[in-house]
Amino acid sequence: MLTLKTLRDNPQMVVAKLAKKNFDASAIVAEIIELDTLRRSLQTESDALKSSQNQIAARIGMLMRQGLKDEAEQAKAEVAGIKEKYNDMIARLDQAEKEMNAKIVLLPNLPCDLVPEGKGAEDNLVVKMGGPEVNLPEGALPHWELAKKYDIIDFDLGVKITGAGFPVYKGKGAKLQRALINFFLDCNSAAGYQETEPPVVVNAASGFGTGQLPDKEAQMYYCGLDDFYLVPTAEVPLTNIYRDVILQSAELPQKITAYTPCFRREAGSYGKDVRGLNRLHQFDKVEIVRIERPEDSYAALDEMVAHVEGIVNKLGLKYRILRLCGGDMSFTSAITYDFELWSAAQGRWLEISSVSNIDSFQANRLHLRYKDEAGKTNLCHTLNGSSLALPRVVAALLEDNQTEKGIVIPEVLRPYTGFDIID
């Protein structure tokens, strides 16, 4: 969340920057400033009352020692009155602070200056394109038809077992999933990310720490009996490893990676965008997370983007990289680069990765800090990225590599799959 100092020192800047995210913060920011002013006034008054109470309490002891019982009793009554006022003041102070914090968490992260203006996906900036051109054979099929033809993914069986958006991978389809997960993890480990295996259910504090709560509560699967949430991404448990942690400067950066299944309700999704693997409620994803010093985080972001691009290039797929405009960015992000693969069979781009710098927004919620060389405690910066999400990678891989003889597996994956073609 935004720091109170940022809101107090430059409220106009906060309102102007959040307007780039199509978020009108003027009313909320004004309410926060008003509550902060009230809170500080109440704090000053309560401190004065406490000081008076302590002074009179000290005088009571002196009066008792002097045998001035009536004066001591009068002083005690005065202390009781002050104490009542003080308790009332503290209750009002706590209420003002709770109301202020409840409003602060409603404010999205500020976009950085590199973020382009725009209302939605059509305004995102294409910063790079790469990979080979896709030349499909005559009569090429979309991946959901290929999955049925080669009996590698069964969407109907998933509906029977659970519901739409929960496919069943079979035979070479299941092995391809496992191969991609292992390949992505190996690539990340080679780049210095420590492999981690976190829980796939988290508590509300973890969801709050990374900004999913209260913003995306409706999109998460909730386990009511235990008050847990299924993870929408490994970013949540991985980043929460560092909740309430103070790192030493020499311990930075922290680089970790993990595979988890991910669960998203995707409420309101419909039409062609949900066909096959295009949009699922459960899917596999490998994530990378970094904890950085503020001055190093944007260089780290560039390094993460280059790393993900390197993996996509190894798969031999056509891609583009987008810098998201303000209107298409997430609640927590300061800047995001999306990777998309070209699906020639569908004639559309498929998002496979988002790589984001969150600045100090999550760290402030998480109380994640580090001590610099001078011993000063500062908020860290957090970054995360998909490296990679499997469903649309599989969709593009199946579609773009289809031939008359079958689906050719990229050479880099063959040591992992144990086969070179799906036929």
Backbone torsions as a table, in degrees:
resi	resn	phi	psi	omega
1	MET	NA	163.3	178.7
2	LEU	-69.6	146.7	179.2
3	THR	-77.9	149.5	178.5
4	LEU	-62.7	-33.5	179.2
5	LYS	-62.0	-42.3	178.6
6	THR	-61.4	-45.0	-179.5
7	LEU	-66.9	-38.2	-177.6
8	ARG	-73.4	-41.2	-174.1
9	ASP	-76.3	-33.9	-174.8
10	ASN	-148.2	67.5	-178.4
11	PRO	-62.4	-34.1	180.0
12	GLN	-64.4	-38.2	178.0
13	MET	-64.2	-41.2	179.2
14	VAL	-61.0	-46.8	-179.9
15	VAL	-61.6	-43.8	-178.3
16	ALA	-65.0	-42.4	-178.0
17	LYS	-69.9	-39.2	-179.5
18	LEU	-71.1	-21.4	174.4
19	ALA	-62.3	-28.1	176.5
20	LYS	-65.3	-26.4	175.4
21	LYS	-90.2	12.5	-177.3
22	ASN	60.9	33.5	-179.8
23	PHE	-117.7	118.0	178.2
24	ASP	-85.1	102.6	-174.9
25	ALA	-98.9	1.4	-170.8
26	SER	-58.5	-46.1	-176.9
27	ALA	-68.9	-44.8	-178.4
28	ILE	-64.3	-43.7	-179.9
29	VAL	-62.6	-41.0	178.4
30	ALA	-62.9	-40.5	178.4
31	GLU	-65.7	-39.3	178.7
32	ILE	-63.5	-45.9	179.7
33	ILE	-61.6	-41.6	178.7
34	GLU	-63.6	-43.8	179.1
35	LEU	-67.4	-36.1	178.3
36	ASP	-66.6	-40.1	177.1
37	THR	-62.3	-43.5	177.3
38	LEU	-64.0	-42.8	-178.6
39	ARG	-61.1	-44.8	-178.8
40	ARG	-68.0	-35.9	177.4
41	SER	-65.4	-44.2	178.3
42	LEU	-64.7	-35.8	178.4
43	GLN	-64.4	-43.9	178.8
44	THR	-62.3	-44.9	-179.4
45	GLU	-66.0	-41.5	-179.7
46	SER	-67.4	-36.1	177.0
47	ASP	-63.5	-40.0	179.9
48	ALA	-66.6	-41.1	177.9
49	LEU	-63.7	-41.3	179.8
50	LYS	-63.4	-40.9	178.9
51	SER	-63.6	-43.3	178.7
52	SER	-63.4	-41.8	179.4
53	GLN	-60.4	-43.1	-179.8
54	ASN	-66.1	-39.4	-179.3
55	GLN	-65.7	-44.3	-179.2
56	ILE	-68.5	-38.6	178.5
57	ALA	-59.8	-39.9	177.8
58	ALA	-66.1	-35.6	179.8
59	ARG	-69.5	-31.1	179.3
60	ILE	-60.5	-44.6	179.3
61	GLY	-60.5	-39.9	179.4
62	MET	-66.4	-41.5	179.5
63	LEU	-64.6	-40.0	179.2
64	MET	-64.0	-39.8	179.7
65	ARG	-66.9	-27.7	179.9
66	GLN	-87.6	-1.2	178.8
67	GLY	78.5	13.0	-179.9
68	LEU	-89.3	74.1	-172.3
69	LYS	-66.3	-43.1	-177.7
70	ASP	-63.0	-43.0	178.3
71	GLU	-64.7	-36.5	179.0
72	ALA	-65.3	-41.4	179.3
73	GLU	-65.5	-38.2	177.4
74	GLN	-63.5	-40.7	178.8
75	ALA	-66.1	-37.2	178.1
76	LYS	-63.1	-41.3	177.9
77	ALA	-63.0	-38.2	178.5
78	GLU	-64.5	-41.6	177.7
79	VAL	-62.2	-41.4	-179.9
80	ALA	-61.5	-40.7	178.3
81	GLY	-64.9	-42.7	178.7
82	ILE	-64.5	-40.5	-179.4
83	LYS	-61.7	-40.3	178.8
84	GLU	-63.7	-44.5	177.6
85	LYS	-62.4	-41.0	-179.0
86	TYR	-63.6	-46.0	-179.8
87	ASN	-62.1	-40.2	176.5
88	ASP	-63.2	-40.5	179.9
89	MET	-64.8	-42.2	179.9
90	ILE	-64.9	-39.6	177.8
91	ALA	-62.3	-42.8	177.8
92	ARG	-66.9	-37.7	177.8
93	LEU	-62.9	-47.1	179.3
94	ASP	-61.4	-40.9	-179.9
95	GLN	-65.0	-43.1	178.8
96	ALA	-62.5	-40.3	-180.0
97	GLU	-67.0	-40.8	178.3
98	LYS	-63.9	-44.5	179.3
99	GLU	-64.0	-39.7	179.0
100	MET	-64.4	-47.8	-179.7
101	ASN	-65.2	-34.8	178.3
102	ALA	-63.9	-29.6	178.2
103	LYS	-83.9	-35.8	179.8
104	ILE	-60.6	-40.4	-176.3
105	VAL	-70.7	-9.4	176.3
106	LEU	-82.7	-13.2	-177.3
107	LEU	-86.0	128.6	176.1
108	PRO	-68.4	169.9	174.5
109	ASN	-68.6	152.4	177.5
110	LEU	-77.2	132.5	174.7
111	PRO	-72.8	144.8	178.5
112	CYS	-77.9	171.2	-174.0
113	ASP	-66.3	-21.0	-179.6
114	LEU	-75.3	-13.5	-176.6
115	VAL	-73.1	126.3	180.0
116	PRO	-74.6	155.6	173.7
117	GLU	-69.2	152.6	176.2
118	GLY	161.2	157.6	-177.0
119	LYS	-94.8	-32.2	-174.3
120	GLY	-160.7	-165.5	-172.6
121	ALA	-57.6	-31.7	-178.7
122	GLU	-67.0	-14.2	-179.2
123	ASP	-101.9	4.3	177.3
124	ASN	-66.6	149.7	-175.1
125	LEU	-99.1	120.8	175.3
126	VAL	-77.0	116.8	-177.2
127	VAL	-102.0	-18.4	-179.7
128	LYS	-165.0	146.5	172.6
129	MET	-130.3	148.4	-179.1
130	GLY	-160.8	-179.2	-179.9
131	GLY	88.4	165.8	-176.7
132	PRO	-76.3	156.2	172.5
133	GLU	-69.0	147.7	-176.9
134	VAL	-100.5	121.9	177.2
135	ASN	-118.4	101.3	-176.7
136	LEU	-85.2	149.6	176.1
137	PRO	-70.3	162.8	178.1
138	GLU	-62.5	137.5	-179.3
139	GLY	76.8	24.2	-179.3
140	ALA	-60.3	146.9	-174.9
141	LEU	-112.3	150.7	170.4
142	PRO	-70.2	163.6	-170.6
143	HIS	-63.3	-31.6	-179.6
144	TRP	-67.4	-30.1	174.9
145	GLU	-76.5	-37.4	176.3
146	LEU	-63.6	-40.7	179.5
147	ALA	-60.0	-39.0	178.8
148	LYS	-72.8	-41.3	-177.8
149	LYS	-61.5	-42.9	-176.3
150	TYR	-99.7	3.3	175.8
151	ASP	55.2	51.8	-178.4
152	ILE	-114.4	-20.7	175.8
153	ILE	-140.3	129.0	-178.3
154	ASP	-115.4	103.0	-179.3
155	PHE	-76.0	-36.4	-179.8
156	ASP	-66.6	-38.3	178.8
157	LEU	-64.7	-37.6	176.2
158	GLY	-62.4	-38.2	177.0
159	VAL	-63.1	-41.4	179.7
160	LYS	-62.8	-44.3	-175.7
161	ILE	-74.2	-42.0	-174.3
162	THR	-130.9	-64.3	-176.9
163	GLY	163.0	179.6	179.6
164	ALA	-61.6	142.0	179.0
165	GLY	91.5	11.2	179.0
166	PHE	-131.0	74.3	-174.8
167	PRO	-71.3	159.7	174.4
168	VAL	-109.5	121.6	177.7
169	TYR	-91.9	136.9	-173.6
170	LYS	-132.0	148.1	172.3
171	GLY	52.5	-123.5	-178.6
172	LYS	-67.0	-23.5	174.9
173	GLY	-65.8	-42.8	177.9
174	ALA	-67.1	-40.1	179.2
175	LYS	-67.0	-34.0	177.2
176	LEU	-64.9	-40.5	176.4
177	GLN	-58.0	-50.3	-178.8
178	ARG	-63.3	-38.3	179.7
179	ALA	-63.1	-44.7	-179.5
180	LEU	-65.1	-42.1	178.3
181	ILE	-59.0	-48.2	-179.0
182	ASN	-66.1	-39.1	178.6
183	PHE	-63.2	-46.7	-179.9
184	PHE	-63.6	-43.5	178.8
185	LEU	-62.7	-41.3	179.4
186	ASP	-64.0	-40.5	177.2
187	CYS	-61.8	-42.9	-179.3
188	ASN	-68.2	-41.7	178.3
189	SER	-62.3	-40.3	179.0
190	ALA	-64.3	-24.8	179.1
191	ALA	-90.2	7.2	174.3
192	GLY	97.2	9.4	177.3
193	TYR	-88.5	130.7	179.8
194	GLN	-79.9	124.0	179.2
195	GLU	-69.0	136.4	-176.1
196	THR	-136.6	147.9	175.3
197	GLU	-122.5	96.6	-175.7
198	PRO	-91.3	169.8	171.3
199	PRO	-64.3	156.1	176.6
200	VAL	-106.7	7.4	167.5
201	VAL	-123.0	141.5	-177.0
202	VAL	-132.5	159.5	176.3
203	ASN	-86.3	173.0	-176.6
204	ALA	-63.4	-33.8	179.7
205	ALA	-62.2	-36.8	177.7
206	SER	-68.8	-42.2	177.5
207	GLY	-62.6	-38.1	177.0
208	PHE	-67.9	-41.2	-174.7
209	GLY	-59.0	-36.4	-179.0
210	THR	-100.2	1.7	171.9
211	GLY	93.9	5.3	175.5
212	GLN	-72.4	-31.7	176.9
213	LEU	-112.6	135.5	3.6
214	PRO	-90.2	7.5	-170.4
215	ASP	-67.9	-44.3	-171.2
216	LYS	-116.8	28.5	-176.9
217	GLU	-56.8	-38.0	-177.1
218	ALA	-69.9	-17.8	-179.0
219	GLN	-94.3	-2.2	-177.1
220	MET	-105.0	147.5	174.4
221	TYR	-81.8	127.1	-173.1
222	TYR	-111.0	132.0	175.8
223	CYS	-100.4	91.8	-168.9
224	GLY	-63.1	-36.5	-175.9
225	LEU	-61.4	-36.1	-176.9
226	ASP	-108.9	-1.9	-178.2
227	ASP	60.4	44.5	177.1
228	PHE	-115.6	162.5	175.7
229	TYR	-125.5	139.1	170.6
230	LEU	-72.8	140.7	-173.1
231	VAL	-70.6	133.4	172.9
232	PRO	-81.6	-16.3	-179.6
233	THR	-167.6	151.8	178.0
234	ALA	-67.1	-13.9	175.0
235	GLU	-52.2	-37.0	-174.3
236	VAL	-66.1	-58.5	179.9
237	PRO	-67.7	-35.4	-178.4
238	LEU	-63.7	-48.0	-178.6
239	THR	-67.4	-33.8	-179.6
240	ASN	-72.8	-9.2	169.9
241	ILE	-55.3	-30.1	-174.3
242	TYR	-100.3	10.4	178.0
243	ARG	-63.9	134.0	179.5
244	ASP	61.0	33.8	-179.5
245	VAL	-114.2	139.9	170.5
246	ILE	-113.3	114.6	179.9
247	LEU	-92.4	157.1	170.1
248	GLN	-87.5	149.2	-178.0
249	SER	-54.3	-36.5	-178.6
250	ALA	-68.6	-16.9	179.9
251	GLU	-83.7	-7.6	-179.1
252	LEU	-96.4	146.0	2.1
253	PRO	-81.7	159.3	168.2
254	GLN	-102.3	130.6	-177.7
255	LYS	-131.9	118.2	-178.9
256	ILE	-134.7	155.2	179.0
257	THR	-139.8	152.9	179.3
258	ALA	-157.2	149.7	166.2
259	TYR	-99.8	135.6	169.2
260	THR	-146.4	152.3	160.1
261	PRO	-67.9	149.6	-179.8
262	CYS	-123.6	146.7	-174.2
263	PHE	-129.0	122.3	179.7
264	ARG	-139.2	132.6	-178.0
265	ARG	-70.0	-31.6	178.9
266	GLU	51.4	46.1	-179.6
267	ALA	-61.2	135.3	177.5
268	GLY	89.5	-0.8	179.3
269	SER	-78.3	138.1	179.7
270	TYR	-161.3	172.0	174.1
271	GLY	81.1	-158.5	-173.7
272	LYS	-64.4	-24.1	-178.1
273	ASP	-66.7	-15.0	-177.7
274	VAL	-107.7	5.0	179.9
275	ARG	-66.1	138.9	174.7
276	GLY	58.2	-123.5	-177.3
277	LEU	-93.8	5.4	-173.5
278	ASN	-62.7	-35.3	179.8
279	ARG	-152.6	116.8	-174.7
280	LEU	-121.3	160.1	173.2
281	HIS	-88.7	-27.3	173.9
282	GLN	-129.6	129.3	179.6
283	PHE	-152.8	162.4	-179.3
284	ASP	-96.1	142.4	179.6
285	LYS	-152.1	143.1	171.5
286	VAL	-107.1	132.2	-172.9
287	GLU	-119.9	149.9	169.0
288	ILE	-121.7	140.5	-179.5
289	VAL	-133.7	139.9	177.1
290	ARG	-130.7	143.5	171.6
291	ILE	-114.9	123.4	-170.4
292	GLU	-133.1	160.1	165.5
293	ARG	-69.3	146.5	-178.9
294	PRO	-53.4	-40.5	-176.7
295	GLU	-71.4	-12.7	-177.9
296	ASP	-106.3	-5.9	-166.8
297	SER	-71.2	-31.5	-177.9
298	TYR	-78.3	-30.6	170.6
299	ALA	-66.3	-38.1	176.8
300	ALA	-64.0	-38.8	177.7
301	LEU	-60.8	-46.0	177.7
302	ASP	-60.1	-38.8	179.2
303	GLU	-65.7	-39.0	179.1
304	MET	-67.0	-42.2	177.9
305	VAL	-61.0	-44.4	178.8
306	ALA	-63.9	-36.3	179.6
307	HIS	-65.2	-47.4	178.9
308	VAL	-63.6	-40.8	178.2
309	GLU	-60.2	-38.6	179.2
310	GLY	-62.2	-39.3	178.7
311	ILE	-65.4	-44.9	-179.7
312	VAL	-61.8	-40.5	178.2
313	ASN	-62.3	-37.4	178.6
314	LYS	-63.8	-30.0	178.4
315	LEU	-77.8	-13.6	177.0
316	GLY	71.3	34.9	-177.6
317	LEU	-111.4	148.6	178.5
318	LYS	-74.0	132.8	-174.7
319	TYR	-143.9	166.5	168.6
320	ARG	-142.1	154.3	179.1
321	ILE	-115.6	130.3	-178.7
322	LEU	-116.0	139.7	166.2
323	ARG	-96.4	118.2	-173.7
324	LEU	-70.2	140.9	174.8
325	CYS	-76.6	168.1	-176.5
326	GLY	-58.0	-38.7	-176.8
327	GLY	-73.7	-12.3	-178.1
328	ASP	-110.7	7.4	-176.9
329	MET	-87.9	158.9	178.7
330	SER	-75.7	167.2	179.3
331	PHE	-56.4	-40.3	-171.3
332	THR	-92.1	-18.4	-167.9
333	SER	-78.5	143.0	169.5
334	ALA	-94.5	-28.9	174.6
335	ILE	-162.8	140.5	-177.1
336	THR	-136.8	136.7	169.3
337	TYR	-111.3	126.1	176.1
338	ASP	-101.4	141.8	171.0
339	PHE	-105.4	134.7	177.4
340	GLU	-129.8	142.9	174.9
341	LEU	-105.1	146.9	179.5
342	TRP	-86.4	123.4	174.1
343	SER	-101.5	100.8	-178.3
344	ALA	-67.7	-33.5	-179.1
345	ALA	-67.9	-33.9	177.9
346	GLN	-94.7	-15.4	-178.2
347	GLY	67.4	39.2	-177.4
348	ARG	-154.6	161.0	177.1
349	TRP	-88.6	142.1	-178.3
350	LEU	-120.5	121.7	179.3
351	GLU	-70.6	132.4	-179.9
352	ILE	-124.5	-13.0	-177.3
353	SER	-159.7	143.0	166.8
354	SER	-123.4	130.1	178.6
355	VAL	-119.9	120.2	-169.7
356	SER	-132.0	146.4	165.7
357	ASN	-102.2	124.9	-178.1
358	ILE	-98.3	-0.4	-175.0
359	ASP	53.4	-137.9	-177.2
360	SER	-95.5	6.9	-172.6
361	PHE	-60.7	-49.9	177.2
362	GLN	-71.4	-40.2	-177.0
363	ALA	-58.7	-36.1	178.7
364	ASN	-66.3	-39.0	176.5
365	ARG	-69.3	-37.9	-174.8
366	LEU	-82.2	-12.3	-170.0
367	HIS	56.1	46.2	179.6
368	LEU	-98.7	114.2	-173.9
369	ARG	-135.0	170.1	174.0
370	TYR	-141.7	155.0	175.9
371	LYS	-100.0	125.1	179.1
372	ASP	-79.1	-179.0	-175.2
373	GLU	-62.2	-25.1	179.2
374	ALA	-86.2	-1.1	179.7
375	GLY	87.5	4.0	179.1
376	LYS	-80.4	139.6	179.8
377	THR	-91.8	127.7	-177.4
378	ASN	-131.1	157.9	172.9
379	LEU	-73.8	139.2	173.9
380	CYS	-77.9	170.8	166.7
381	HIS	-108.4	141.4	176.9
382	THR	-114.8	145.2	178.0
383	LEU	-136.0	152.0	177.0
384	ASN	-150.8	159.1	178.2
385	GLY	-162.4	149.6	173.7
386	SER	-79.1	129.6	-175.7
387	SER	-144.2	56.7	5.9
388	LEU	-135.2	172.0	171.1
389	ALA	-81.3	132.2	-169.5
390	LEU	-78.5	-41.0	-166.8
391	PRO	-53.8	-49.2	-175.7
392	ARG	-80.3	-23.8	170.0
393	VAL	-62.3	-45.5	178.6
394	VAL	-63.0	-42.0	179.9
395	ALA	-58.8	-50.0	-179.4
396	ALA	-67.6	-39.1	-179.8
397	LEU	-61.7	-44.4	179.4
398	LEU	-65.5	-45.7	-175.4
399	GLU	-70.3	-45.1	-173.1
400	ASP	-78.2	-17.0	-179.0
401	ASN	-108.8	14.8	179.1
402	GLN	-75.9	138.5	176.6
403	THR	-132.8	176.8	177.8
404	GLU	-65.2	-25.1	-178.2
405	LYS	-92.0	-17.5	-178.1
406	GLY	148.9	-168.2	-179.0
407	ILE	-98.7	116.7	-176.9
408	VAL	-81.0	128.3	179.3
409	ILE	-81.3	132.5	175.6
410	PRO	-53.8	141.5	-174.1
411	GLU	-57.0	-36.2	-176.5
412	VAL	-66.0	-22.0	-178.5
413	LEU	-91.9	-14.5	-172.4
414	ARG	-61.9	-36.4	175.2
415	PRO	-63.2	-22.8	-179.4
416	TYR	-89.6	-37.0	-178.2
417	THR	-81.6	-35.0	-174.0
418	GLY	82.1	5.6	174.9
419	PHE	-146.7	158.4	-176.5
420	ASP	-112.8	-1.4	178.6
421	ILE	-154.2	145.2	171.2
422	ILE	-102.0	113.6	-178.1
423	ASP	-138.4	NA	NA
